């Protein structure tokens, strides 16, 4: 199963609480305060991993929850910090933050007339790049930190702060270095099979390829590149004819930088260029779900934005 966009819930760990404690030791009268600080909450971090090629793992387990920090203890002992959670994503992943705190709230927004607001927060393109999705909570301080010359027995202490949480949408914008885009039965799968070790399904009927197939092409000098076989496009794909053009979210960057297909300029303009041009509006906040009439008013040529018409309720 190839998954190139999904919804996840992320929550960083809460900070541990500081404690109120007193030194109790033989032959040490008036031992004074010795309450330790709490531990910091763990972060939720996204890391670009070139060994992954899609977002399938988050489709089945759409949660990233870090560990809470432990509370402090007597003897000026600091609580253990929470472990951070690392989520691995392929290069070319765009991260959007939704205006919802829970998954149920996000689903309700998607099904409403207004839709859900999505603000881009990160574009992860470089191998090894890290992005802190949710910051862990700050630790609380024990009463040992509040001792003064005039306050020998402080009872003040602070609690740890909650970690950040939210609903995020991940969208894979680049599934390969190059993409084979064209009409059904044009020989895309055959070409990919000849160039790489991939074994895409080949048959004498249209729409044999139902999901993108990625192959690796080897070059001399231990160099390589990846090529994606995109399902066939027909006239009116932006109106959900055939298999639609949802798969163009992957080869979109290649279409912007490469030469357009020469066959049938009118069909190419309506089928290929339209969704790519629509994606250039992603610099600002986006919406998911909402009324189809409102989307058709915003994008009259396509009958609605390509991202939000086919999967109106979003990924499950």
C-alpha positions in Angstrom: 0.0 0.0 0.0 1.4 3.4 -1.0 0.4 6.3 1.4 1.5 9.8 0.4 -0.7 11.8 2.8 -2.0 11.1 6.3 -3.1 12.7 9.6 -1.3 12.1 12.8 -1.7 13.1 16.5 1.5 14.2 18.3 2.0 14.9 22.0 5.3 15.8 23.7 5.9 14.7 27.3 4.9 16.7 30.3 7.6 18.1 32.6 8.1 16.5 36.0 7.1 18.3 39.2 9.5 19.7 41.7 9.0 18.4 45.2 9.1 19.7 48.8 11.5 17.7 50.9 13.7 18.2 54.0 17.0 16.7 54.9 16.6 14.1 57.6 20.0 12.9 58.8 21.5 11.8 62.1 23.7 14.5 63.7 22.5 17.1 61.2 20.0 19.4 63.0 18.1 21.8 60.8 19.1 20.0 57.6 17.1 22.4 55.5 15.4 21.9 52.1 16.6 19.3 49.7 13.7 18.9 47.2 14.9 18.1 43.7 13.7 19.3 40.3 11.6 17.3 37.9 12.7 15.9 34.6 12.1 17.5 31.3 9.4 16.1 29.0 10.4 14.3 25.9 10.2 15.9 22.4 8.5 14.6 19.3 11.0 14.9 16.4 10.6 14.2 12.7 13.8 13.0 11.0 14.2 12.7 7.2 15.2 9.1 6.5 16.2 8.3 2.8 15.5 4.6 3.5 11.7 5.3 3.7 9.7 6.1 0.6 6.1 6.7 1.9 4.0 7.4 5.0 2.5 3.9 5.4 3.6 3.5 9.0 1.6 6.5 10.1 -1.5 5.3 8.3 -1.7 2.3 10.6 -0.4 3.9 13.8 -1.1 7.7 13.5 0.3 8.6 17.0 3.6 10.0 18.2 3.5 10.3 22.0 6.7 11.1 24.0 7.4 10.1 27.5 6.7 12.4 30.5 9.4 13.5 32.8 9.7 12.0 36.2 9.1 14.0 39.4 12.0 15.1 41.6 12.9 13.5 44.9 14.6 14.3 48.2 18.3 14.6 48.5 18.3 17.1 45.6 17.7 14.3 43.2 16.5 15.4 39.7 13.8 13.4 38.0 14.6 11.4 34.9 13.9 13.2 31.6 11.4 11.7 29.2 12.6 9.9 26.1 12.0 11.7 22.9 10.0 10.0 20.1 11.5 10.0 16.6 9.2 9.8 13.6 11.0 8.9 10.3 9.7 10.5 7.1 10.9 10.3 3.5 12.6 13.3 1.9 10.1 15.8 0.4 7.6 15.6 3.2 5.6 18.8 4.0 4.2 19.2 7.5 0.9 21.1 8.2 -0.4 22.0 11.6 -4.2 21.9 12.0 -6.3 24.2 14.2 -7.5 21.2 16.3 -6.2 19.8 19.5 -7.6 16.3 19.1 -8.3 13.9 16.3 -12.0 13.9 16.9 -12.0 17.7 16.8 -10.1 17.6 13.5 -12.6 15.1 12.0 -15.5 17.3 13.1 -13.8 20.3 11.4 -13.3 18.3 8.2 -16.9 17.3 8.0 -18.2 20.8 8.7 -19.0 23.4 6.1 -15.9 25.6 7.0 -13.4 22.8 6.8 -10.2 22.6 8.8 -7.4 25.2 8.6 -3.9 23.8 7.9 -0.8 26.0 8.3 2.5 24.7 6.7 5.2 24.5 9.4 8.0 22.5 7.8 9.3 21.3 4.4 11.7 18.4 5.0 13.9 17.8 2.1 17.5 17.1 3.3 18.6 13.7 4.4 19.1 13.7 8.2 17.2 16.9 8.7 15.4 17.1 12.0 12.3 19.1 13.0 10.9 19.4 16.5 7.2 18.7 15.9 6.2 19.1 19.6 8.4 20.5 22.4 8.5 18.8 25.7 7.3 20.5 28.9 9.7 22.3 31.2 10.6 20.7 34.5 9.4 22.0 37.8 11.7 23.2 40.5 12.0 21.8 44.0 12.1 23.8 47.2 15.9 23.6 47.4 15.9 26.3 44.6 13.9 28.8 46.8 16.2 28.9 49.9 17.4 32.3 50.9 19.3 33.9 53.8 16.0 35.0 55.3 13.9 31.9 54.2 15.6 28.8 55.5 12.6 26.6 55.2 10.9 27.3 51.9 7.8 25.3 51.0 7.5 26.8 47.5 7.9 24.5 44.5 6.8 24.6 40.9 5.0 22.1 38.8 6.2 20.9 35.4 4.5 22.5 32.3 2.5 20.4 29.8 4.1 19.3 26.6 2.9 20.6 23.3 0.3 18.6 21.4 -1.7 18.9 18.2 -3.0 17.3 15.0 -0.7 17.4 12.0 -1.0 16.5 8.4 1.9 15.0 6.5 2.0 15.2 2.7 4.7 13.5 0.6 5.6 15.9 -2.2 8.4 13.9 -3.7 8.3 10.1 -4.1 11.2 9.8 -6.6 13.8 11.8 -8.5 11.8 11.5 -11.7 8.3 10.5 -12.6 6.8 8.9 -15.7 3.5 10.7 -16.4 1.3 10.0 -19.4 -1.7 8.3 -20.9 -2.7 4.7 -20.1 -1.0 2.0 -22.1 1.8 4.4 -23.1 4.6 2.0 -22.0 5.5 3.7 -18.7 5.5 0.4 -16.7 7.5 -1.4 -19.5 10.1 1.4 -19.5 10.4 1.3 -15.7 10.9 -2.4 -15.8 13.7 -2.1 -18.4 15.5 0.7 -16.6 15.3 -0.7 -13.1 14.8 -3.9 -11.2 11.2 -3.0 -10.4 8.5 -5.4 -11.6 5.4 -3.3 -12.3 2.3 -5.1 -13.6 2.1 -4.9 -17.4 -1.0 -5.9 -19.3 -2.9 -5.0 -22.5 -5.7 -3.0 -20.8 -5.7 0.5 -19.4 -5.1 1.4 -15.8 -3.0 -1.6 -15.0 -1.0 0.5 -12.6 -3.2 1.6 -9.7 -0.6 2.9 -7.4 2.8 4.5 -8.0 5.7 2.1 -8.4 9.2 3.3 -7.6 12.3 1.7 -9.2 16.0 2.3 -8.6 18.3 2.9 -11.6 21.9 2.1 -11.0 24.7 4.2 -12.7 28.5 3.7 -12.9 30.4 4.9 -9.9 27.9 3.6 -7.3 25.4 6.3 -8.3 21.7 5.8 -8.4 18.4 7.6 -8.9 14.7 6.7 -8.4 12.0 6.7 -11.0 8.3 6.5 -10.2 5.7 5.0 -12.5 2.5 7.1 -12.1 -0.9 5.7 -12.9 -2.2 6.7 -16.3 -4.0 10.1 -16.8 -6.9 10.7 -19.2 -8.7 13.8 -20.4 -10.7 15.2 -17.5 -8.6 13.5 -14.8 -8.9 16.8 -12.7 -12.7 16.1 -12.7 -12.1 12.6 -11.2 -12.3 10.8 -14.4 -10.3 7.6 -14.6 -8.2 7.4 -11.5 -8.1 11.2 -11.0 -4.9 13.0 -10.4 -4.3 12.5 -6.7 -1.0 10.8 -7.6 0.4 14.1 -9.1 1.2 15.3 -5.6 4.4 13.1 -5.9 5.8 14.1 -9.3 4.6 17.7 -8.9 8.1 19.2 -8.5 9.4 17.2 -11.5 6.5 18.6 -13.6 7.4 22.1 -12.6 11.1 21.8 -13.5 11.0 19.4 -16.5 9.7 19.7 -20.0 5.9 19.0 -20.4 4.7 16.1 -22.5 4.3 17.1 -26.1 1.2 15.1 -26.8 -2.1 17.0 -27.1 -1.4 20.4 -25.6 -5.0 21.0 -24.7 -5.4 17.8 -22.7 -2.0 18.3 -21.1 -2.9 21.8 -20.0 -6.1 20.7 -18.4 -4.9 17.5 -16.9 -1.3 18.1 -15.8 -0.7 21.8 -15.5 -3.9 22.6 -13.5 -3.2 20.6 -10.4 0.5 21.6 -10.4 -0.4 25.3 -10.7 -3.0 24.9 -7.9 -0.3 23.6 -5.6 1.7 26.8 -5.9 -0.8 28.4 -3.6 0.5 26.4 -0.6 2.7 29.1 0.7 -0.1 30.2 3.0 -2.7 28.4 5.2 -4.7 25.7 3.5 -8.1 24.1 4.2 -9.2 20.5 4.2 -12.8 19.3 4.0 -15.6 21.9 3.9 -18.3 22.6 1.4 -17.7 21.5 -2.2 -19.6 24.5 -3.5 -17.1 26.8 -1.8 -14.2 24.8 -3.2 -15.7 25.0 -6.7 -16.0 28.8 -6.3 -12.3 29.0 -5.4 -11.2 26.7 -8.2 -13.8 26.9 -11.0 -11.6 25.2 -13.6 -11.1 22.0 -11.6 -14.5 21.8 -9.8 -12.7 22.0 -6.4 -9.1 21.8 -5.2 -7.6 18.4 -6.1 -6.4 17.7 -2.5 -9.8 17.9 -0.8 -12.5 16.6 -3.2 -11.5 13.0 -3.5 -10.8 12.3 0.2 -13.1 14.9 1.8 -13.1 13.3 5.2 -9.3 12.9 5.2 -7.3 9.8 5.9 -8.6 7.3 8.5 
